[in-house]
Amino acid sequence: MMRNFLLIACLLAFWADASAQMFFGEKKQVADSVFNSLAQTPPMGWSSWNKFGCNVSESLLKEMADAMVASGMKDAGYEYIVIDDCWQVGRDEQENIQVDSVRFPNGMKVLADYVHDKGLKLGIYSCAGSYTC
């Protein structure tokens, strides 16, 4: 009985491999270096929402970018600073989202440049709806 099971398992494995090659072509050999360099960690970073909710500002985000670098988090692989919500105040006549100029007096470009100059990436929450979510 066990012998038959093993024979059937081997035949199924062979059939699956042969079928995959028939549909997808020959197996391609890929250098190990590709597998050793992709997605070593999940995307790692900091998001404003869980700690600060709607209490976000340009100065807070700059402070967080500075802290990620100074604390060694950047060197450990953390690379994202994400502004979650409440950075916007509404939409203009073309329905473009408008930045809160009180909380972000220099605009998002200046903030993005600051974060990028630290070697980090800036993410921003947005929505296609009429409001924030």
C-alpha positions in Angstrom: 0.0 0.0 0.0 2.8 2.5 1.0 4.7 1.6 -2.2 1.6 2.4 -4.3 1.2 5.7 -2.5 4.8 6.7 -3.2 4.5 5.7 -6.8 1.3 7.7 -7.2 2.9 10.7 -5.4 6.0 10.6 -7.7 3.8 10.3 -10.8 1.6 13.3 -9.7 4.7 15.4 -9.0 6.1 14.5 -12.5 2.8 15.2 -14.1 2.4 18.6 -12.3 6.0 19.6 -13.4 5.4 18.5 -17.0 2.0 20.3 -17.1 3.5 23.5 -15.8 6.3 23.4 -18.4 3.7 22.8 -21.1 1.7 25.9 -20.1 4.5 28.1 -18.9 7.5 27.0 -20.9 10.8 25.6 -19.7 12.0 26.4 -16.2 14.3 29.5 -16.2 17.4 29.5 -14.2 17.6 32.6 -12.1 20.7 33.7 -10.2 20.6 33.3 -6.5 21.5 36.9 -6.1 18.0 37.9 -7.3 16.3 35.9 -4.5 18.8 37.2 -2.0 18.1 40.9 -2.7 14.3 41.1 -3.1 12.0 41.9 -0.1 14.3 41.0 2.7 11.9 42.7 5.0 8.4 44.1 4.7 8.1 47.8 3.9 9.2 49.5 7.2 8.5 53.0 8.3 6.5 55.3 10.6 2.9 56.4 10.2 1.4 59.4 11.9 -2.1 58.0 12.6 -1.7 55.6 15.6 0.1 58.2 17.8 -1.0 61.6 16.5 -4.3 61.1 14.6 -5.3 64.4 13.2 -2.6 66.3 15.1 -0.1 66.4 12.3 2.1 69.2 11.0 5.2 69.9 8.9 7.3 70.3 12.0 6.1 67.0 13.5 7.0 65.1 10.3 10.4 66.7 10.1 11.0 65.8 13.8 10.0 62.2 13.0 12.4 62.0 10.0 15.2 63.4 12.2 14.4 60.8 14.9 14.4 57.9 12.5 17.9 58.8 11.3 19.3 59.7 14.7 17.9 56.6 16.4 19.4 54.2 13.9 16.0 53.1 12.5 17.0 54.2 9.0 20.2 52.2 9.2 18.1 49.2 10.4 15.9 49.4 7.2 13.1 51.8 8.1 12.6 54.1 5.2 9.1 55.5 5.1 7.5 58.5 6.8 3.8 58.4 6.2 1.3 61.2 6.7 -2.0 59.5 7.3 -4.9 61.9 7.4 -5.8 65.5 8.3 -3.1 67.1 6.2 -5.7 68.5 3.9 -8.5 71.1 4.3 -10.7 70.5 1.3 -10.7 70.7 -2.4 -10.4 73.5 -4.9 -12.7 74.2 -7.8 -11.0 71.5 -9.9 -11.5 69.0 -7.0 -7.8 68.9 -6.2 -7.1 68.3 -2.5 -5.7 71.3 -0.8 -3.0 71.2 1.8 -3.6 72.7 5.2 -1.4 75.8 5.0 -1.4 76.4 8.7 -0.1 72.9 9.6 2.1 72.7 6.5 3.1 76.3 5.9 5.8 75.5 3.3 3.8 73.0 1.4 4.3 69.3 0.7 7.2 69.8 -1.7 9.4 71.3 0.9 8.5 68.6 3.4 9.1 65.9 0.8 12.5 67.4 -0.1 13.4 67.4 3.6 12.5 63.8 4.1 14.3 62.7 0.9 17.4 64.6 1.9 17.5 62.4 5.0 17.5 59.3 2.7 13.9 58.5 3.6 10.7 58.3 1.5 7.5 60.2 2.1 4.1 58.6 1.9 0.8 60.4 2.0 -2.7 59.2 2.6 -5.3 60.3 0.1 -8.8 59.3 -1.1 -10.8 59.6 -4.3 -13.9 60.4 -2.3 -15.4 63.8 -1.5 -14.0 63.8 2.0 -10.9 62.2 3.6 -12.1 58.6 3.7 
